[in-house]
C-alpha cells in the first residue's frame, strides 16, 4: 500500500507586493509525525507568488521522502488549489511559470508511481505552514528534515522522467541529476541545493538560517 503524505503550504506578502516568504511542512498521514519543514524569504513578491513557491517547496520535500507516495497538498489559497486542479484558468504570466514548476515536480512524482491531490483548507487549519511563512518574511530560511534522523526511515530513490536527464547538467563525471534537480536549478529551492539537510549523528537536526535583505537577482521578481 502506498504511503500517504500531507503537505501544508502557505505564503505571504506584507504589502502585496511586499516583503514575501513561504512556509511548508510534510506530515505522515498515518502517524501524524512531522517529517519536514521549509521556509524561505523571497524578497519583494506578491502573495500569490509566495503561495505557489510554498507549494513547490512542500511537494519537493515530500518527493524526497517518498516519490511513490500519495500526496495531499493542503493550502488556504483557493486560487492556487483551483488553478492547479484545472478548475480555474491561469491568466497571469508569472503564475503560469510557477504552475509549470509545480507540474514539473508532480510529473516526476507521477512517473515514480506517486500522485498528488490538491485540497483547500481554512487558514486556521494551516497554522504550521502559516507560522513558517511568517518566519520567512522575518528573514529566516528553515530547511529541516526530521525524517532523516530516524535510521528506519530511509529516502526512497527518485526516478527520472522518460525524457532522461534534465537540461544544463554540468555536474562531475558519474553524477546524474534527477527531475527534482532540474526544478531547483530554475530557482525553486534557492540556496538549498540537492542535498537534503545535514545529519550529524542520530537524533540531531540541522537548522539553516539565512538572512537576505531586499531584492536580489535570485528573488522571485528578479527571476521572472
C-alpha positions as a Markdown table, in Angstrom:
| # | Residue | x | y | z |
|---|---|---|---|---|
| 1 | Unk | 0.0 | 0.0 | 0.0 |
| 2 | Unk | 1.3 | 3.4 | -1.0 |
| 3 | Unk | 2.5 | 5.7 | 1.8 |
| 4 | Unk | 0.3 | 8.8 | 2.4 |
| 5 | Unk | 1.8 | 12.2 | 3.0 |
| 6 | Unk | 0.2 | 15.5 | 3.7 |
| 7 | Unk | 1.8 | 18.8 | 2.6 |
| 8 | Unk | 0.6 | 22.0 | 4.2 |
| 9 | Unk | 1.8 | 25.0 | 2.3 |
| 10 | Unk | 1.4 | 28.8 | 2.7 |
| 11 | Unk | 2.8 | 32.0 | 1.5 |
| 12 | Unk | 2.5 | 35.7 | 2.5 |
| 13 | Unk | 3.5 | 39.2 | 1.4 |
| 14 | Unk | 3.5 | 42.2 | 3.7 |
| 15 | Unk | 2.2 | 44.9 | 1.3 |
| 16 | Unk | 1.3 | 42.6 | -1.6 |
| 17 | Unk | 3.6 | 43.0 | -3.3 |
| 18 | Unk | 5.9 | 43.5 | -0.5 |
| 19 | Unk | 8.3 | 41.5 | 1.7 |
| 20 | Unk | 7.3 | 37.9 | 1.0 |
| 21 | Unk | 8.1 | 34.4 | 2.1 |
| 22 | Unk | 6.7 | 30.9 | 2.1 |
| 23 | Unk | 6.3 | 28.0 | 4.6 |
| 24 | Unk | 5.6 | 24.3 | 4.1 |
| 25 | Unk | 5.5 | 21.2 | 6.2 |
| 26 | Unk | 5.2 | 17.5 | 5.3 |
| 27 | Unk | 3.2 | 15.2 | 7.7 |
| 28 | Unk | 2.9 | 11.5 | 7.7 |
| 29 | Unk | -0.8 | 10.9 | 7.3 |
| 30 | Unk | -0.7 | 7.5 | 9.2 |
| 31 | Unk | 1.2 | 8.7 | 12.2 |
| 32 | Unk | 0.8 | 12.4 | 12.3 |
| 33 | Unk | 4.6 | 12.8 | 12.5 |
| 34 | Unk | 6.2 | 16.0 | 11.3 |
| 35 | Unk | 8.7 | 14.9 | 8.6 |
| 36 | Unk | 9.9 | 18.1 | 7.0 |
| 37 | Unk | 9.8 | 21.9 | 7.4 |
| 38 | Unk | 10.6 | 24.5 | 4.8 |
| 39 | Unk | 10.6 | 28.3 | 4.9 |
| 40 | Unk | 12.3 | 30.9 | 2.7 |
| 41 | Unk | 12.2 | 34.7 | 2.3 |
| 42 | Unk | 11.5 | 35.8 | -1.3 |
| 43 | Unk | 12.4 | 39.5 | -1.2 |
| 44 | Unk | 9.7 | 41.6 | -2.8 |
| 45 | Unk | 6.9 | 39.4 | -4.3 |
| 46 | Unk | 3.2 | 39.1 | -4.4 |
| 47 | Unk | 1.1 | 36.9 | -2.1 |
| 48 | Unk | 0.2 | 34.5 | -4.9 |
| 49 | Unk | 3.8 | 34.0 | -5.9 |
| 50 | Unk | 4.6 | 33.2 | -2.3 |
| 51 | Unk | 1.7 | 30.7 | -2.2 |
| 52 | Unk | 3.0 | 28.9 | -5.3 |
| 53 | Unk | 6.5 | 28.8 | -4.0 |
| 54 | Unk | 5.3 | 27.3 | -0.8 |
| 55 | Unk | 3.5 | 24.5 | -2.7 |
| 56 | Unk | 6.6 | 23.8 | -4.8 |
| 57 | Unk | 8.8 | 23.5 | -1.7 |
| 58 | Unk | 6.4 | 21.3 | 0.1 |
| 59 | Unk | 5.9 | 18.9 | -2.9 |
| 60 | Unk | 9.7 | 18.7 | -3.4 |
| 61 | Unk | 10.2 | 17.9 | 0.3 |
| 62 | Unk | 7.5 | 15.2 | 0.1 |
| 63 | Unk | 9.0 | 13.7 | -3.1 |
| 64 | Unk | 12.4 | 13.5 | -1.5 |
| 65 | Unk | 10.8 | 11.5 | 1.4 |
| 66 | Unk | 8.9 | 9.1 | -1.0 |
| 67 | Unk | 8.2 | 9.9 | -4.6 |
| 68 | Unk | 5.8 | 7.0 | -4.8 |
| 69 | Unk | 3.6 | 8.4 | -2.0 |
| 70 | Unk | 0.0 | 9.6 | -2.3 |
| 71 | Unk | 0.4 | 13.2 | -1.5 |
| 72 | Unk | -2.4 | 15.5 | -0.4 |
| 73 | Unk | -1.4 | 19.2 | -0.8 |
| 74 | Unk | -3.5 | 21.4 | 1.5 |
| 75 | Unk | -3.5 | 25.1 | 1.0 |
| 76 | Unk | -5.6 | 28.0 | 2.2 |
| 77 | Unk | -5.2 | 29.7 | -1.2 |
| 78 | Unk | -8.3 | 28.9 | -3.2 |
| 79 | Unk | -6.6 | 30.4 | -6.3 |
| 80 | Unk | -3.7 | 28.0 | -6.2 |
| 81 | Unk | -5.9 | 25.0 | -5.4 |
| 82 | Unk | -8.4 | 25.7 | -8.2 |
| 83 | Unk | -5.7 | 26.6 | -10.8 |
| 84 | Unk | -3.6 | 23.5 | -10.1 |
| 85 | Unk | -6.8 | 21.3 | -10.1 |
| 86 | Unk | -7.6 | 22.7 | -13.5 |
| 87 | Unk | -10.8 | 24.4 | -12.5 |
| 88 | Unk | -9.6 | 28.0 | -13.0 |
| 89 | Unk | -7.5 | 29.3 | -15.9 |
| 90 | Unk | -4.1 | 30.7 | -15.2 |
| 91 | Unk | -4.1 | 34.1 | -16.8 |
| 92 | Unk | -1.1 | 35.9 | -15.2 |
| 93 | Unk | 2.3 | 35.1 | -16.9 |
| 94 | Unk | 4.1 | 34.9 | -13.6 |
| 95 | Unk | 1.6 | 32.4 | -12.3 |
| 96 | Unk | 1.9 | 30.3 | -15.5 |
| 97 | Unk | 5.6 | 29.9 | -14.9 |
| 98 | Unk | 5.2 | 28.9 | -11.3 |
| 99 | Unk | 2.4 | 26.5 | -12.3 |
| 100 | Unk | 4.8 | 24.9 | -14.8 |
| 101 | Unk | 7.3 | 24.4 | -11.9 |
| 102 | Unk | 4.6 | 22.7 | -9.9 |
| 103 | Unk | 3.7 | 20.5 | -12.8 |
| 104 | Unk | 7.4 | 19.5 | -13.3 |
| 105 | Unk | 7.5 | 18.3 | -9.7 |
| 106 | Unk | 4.2 | 16.5 | -10.0 |
| 107 | Unk | 5.2 | 14.9 | -13.2 |
| 108 | Unk | 8.3 | 13.4 | -11.5 |
| 109 | Unk | 6.1 | 12.1 | -8.7 |
| 110 | Unk | 3.7 | 10.6 | -11.2 |
| 111 | Unk | 6.5 | 8.9 | -13.1 |
| 112 | Unk | 7.8 | 7.4 | -9.9 |
| 113 | Unk | 4.3 | 5.9 | -9.2 |
| 114 | Unk | 3.0 | 8.6 | -6.8 |
| 115 | Unk | 0.2 | 11.0 | -7.2 |
| 116 | Unk | -0.8 | 14.5 | -5.9 |
| 117 | Unk | -4.2 | 15.9 | -4.9 |
| 118 | Unk | -4.9 | 19.5 | -4.1 |
| 119 | Unk | -7.3 | 20.4 | -1.2 |
| 120 | Unk | -8.4 | 23.8 | 0.1 |
| 121 | Unk | -8.4 | 24.2 | 3.9 |
| 122 | Unk | -9.4 | 27.2 | 6.1 |
| 123 | Unk | -6.5 | 29.3 | 7.3 |
| 124 | Unk | -7.0 | 28.1 | 10.8 |
| 125 | Unk | -6.2 | 24.6 | 9.7 |
| 126 | Unk | -2.9 | 25.7 | 8.0 |
| 127 | Unk | -1.3 | 27.1 | 11.1 |
| 128 | Unk | 2.1 | 25.3 | 10.8 |
| 129 | Unk | 2.8 | 26.5 | 7.3 |
| 130 | Unk | 1.5 | 30.0 | 8.2 |
| 131 | Unk | 3.9 | 30.2 | 11.1 |
| 132 | Unk | 6.8 | 29.2 | 8.8 |
| 133 | Unk | 5.8 | 31.7 | 6.2 |
| 134 | Unk | 5.9 | 34.5 | 8.8 |
| 135 | Unk | 9.3 | 33.3 | 9.9 |
| 136 | Unk | 10.4 | 33.6 | 6.3 |
| 137 | Unk | 9.0 | 37.1 | 6.0 |
| 138 | Unk | 11.1 | 38.0 | 9.0 |
| 139 | Unk | 14.2 | 36.9 | 7.1 |
| 140 | Unk | 14.8 | 33.3 | 8.2 |
| 141 | Unk | 15.3 | 30.3 | 6.0 |
| 142 | Unk | 14.3 | 26.9 | 7.5 |
| 143 | Unk | 15.3 | 23.6 | 5.9 |
| 144 | Unk | 14.8 | 20.7 | 8.3 |
| 145 | Unk | 14.2 | 17.1 | 7.5 |
| 146 | Unk | 13.1 | 15.3 | 10.7 |
| 147 | Unk | 12.6 | 12.0 | 8.9 |
| 148 | Unk | 16.4 | 11.7 | 8.2 |
| 149 | Unk | 17.1 | 11.4 | 11.9 |
| 150 | Unk | 15.3 | 8.0 | 12.1 |
| 151 | Unk | 17.5 | 5.2 | 10.8 |
| 152 | Unk | 14.4 | 3.2 | 9.9 |
| 153 | Unk | 13.1 | 6.0 | 7.6 |
| 154 | Unk | 15.4 | 5.9 | 4.6 |
| 155 | Unk | 14.9 | 8.0 | 1.5 |
| 156 | Unk | 13.3 | 6.3 | -1.5 |
| 157 | Unk | 15.0 | 6.5 | -4.9 |
| 158 | Unk | 13.7 | 9.2 | -7.2 |
| 159 | Unk | 13.1 | 8.0 | -10.8 |
| 160 | Unk | 13.7 | 10.3 | -13.7 |
| 161 | Unk | 11.0 | 11.0 | -16.3 |
| 162 | Unk | 11.2 | 9.2 | -19.6 |
| 163 | Unk | 12.9 | 12.2 | -21.2 |
| 164 | Unk | 16.1 | 11.4 | -19.3 |
| 165 | Unk | 18.5 | 13.9 | -17.8 |
| 166 | Unk | 17.5 | 17.4 | -17.4 |
| 167 | Unk | 19.0 | 20.2 | -19.4 |
| 168 | Unk | 22.1 | 22.1 | -18.2 |
| 169 | Unk | 23.5 | 19.2 | -16.1 |
| 170 | Unk | 27.1 | 20.3 | -15.8 |
| 171 | Unk | 27.9 | 18.0 | -13.0 |
| 172 | Unk | 31.0 | 16.0 | -12.2 |
| 173 | Unk | 31.5 | 12.8 | -14.2 |
| 174 | Unk | 29.5 | 9.9 | -12.9 |
| 175 | Unk | 26.9 | 12.1 | -11.2 |
| 176 | Unk | 23.4 | 12.2 | -12.6 |
| 177 | Unk | 20.8 | 14.7 | -11.8 |
| 178 | Unk | 17.1 | 13.9 | -11.2 |
| 179 | Unk | 14.0 | 15.8 | -12.2 |
| 180 | Unk | 14.0 | 17.5 | -8.8 |
| 181 | Unk | 17.4 | 19.0 | -9.5 |
| 182 | Unk | 16.1 | 20.5 | -12.7 |
| 183 | Unk | 13.4 | 22.3 | -10.9 |
| 184 | Unk | 15.8 | 23.5 | -8.3 |
| 185 | Unk | 18.1 | 24.9 | -11.0 |
| 186 | Unk | 15.4 | 27.2 | -12.1 |
| 187 | Unk | 15.4 | 28.8 | -8.7 |
| 188 | Unk | 12.6 | 26.9 | -7.0 |
| 189 | Unk | 14.7 | 25.8 | -4.0 |
| 190 | Unk | 17.2 | 28.6 | -3.8 |
| 191 | Unk | 20.3 | 28.4 | -1.5 |
| 192 | Unk | 19.4 | 24.8 | -0.6 |
| 193 | Unk | 20.9 | 22.6 | -3.4 |
| 194 | Unk | 20.1 | 19.0 | -3.9 |
| 195 | Unk | 21.4 | 17.6 | -0.6 |
| 196 | Unk | 18.5 | 17.5 | 1.9 |
| 197 | Unk | 19.6 | 18.6 | 5.3 |
| 198 | Unk | 22.7 | 17.6 | 7.2 |
| 199 | Unk | 22.9 | 14.8 | 9.6 |
| 200 | Unk | 25.4 | 14.8 | 12.4 |
| 201 | Unk | 24.6 | 11.6 | 14.1 |
| 202 | Unk | 21.3 | 10.1 | 15.2 |
| 203 | Unk | 18.7 | 12.5 | 16.7 |
| 204 | Unk | 20.3 | 15.7 | 15.5 |
| 205 | Unk | 18.5 | 18.1 | 13.2 |
| 206 | Unk | 20.5 | 20.8 | 11.4 |
| 207 | Unk | 18.6 | 24.1 | 11.0 |
| 208 | Unk | 19.9 | 26.5 | 8.4 |
| 209 | Unk | 19.2 | 30.2 | 9.0 |
| 210 | Unk | 20.0 | 32.6 | 6.1 |
| 211 | Unk | 19.1 | 36.2 | 6.2 |
| 212 | Unk | 18.5 | 38.1 | 3.0 |
| 213 | Unk | 17.7 | 41.8 | 2.8 |
| 214 | Unk | 15.9 | 43.5 | -0.1 |
| 215 | Unk | 15.6 | 42.3 | -3.7 |
| 216 | Unk | 18.4 | 40.4 | -5.3 |
| 217 | Unk | 18.7 | 38.7 | -8.8 |
| 218 | Unk | 17.6 | 35.5 | -7.1 |
| 219 | Unk | 14.3 | 36.7 | -5.7 |
| 220 | Unk | 11.1 | 35.8 | -7.4 |
| 221 | Unk | 10.7 | 39.2 | -9.0 |
| 222 | Unk | 14.2 | 39.1 | -10.4 |
| 223 | Unk | 13.8 | 35.6 | -11.8 |
| 224 | Unk | 10.5 | 36.3 | -13.6 |
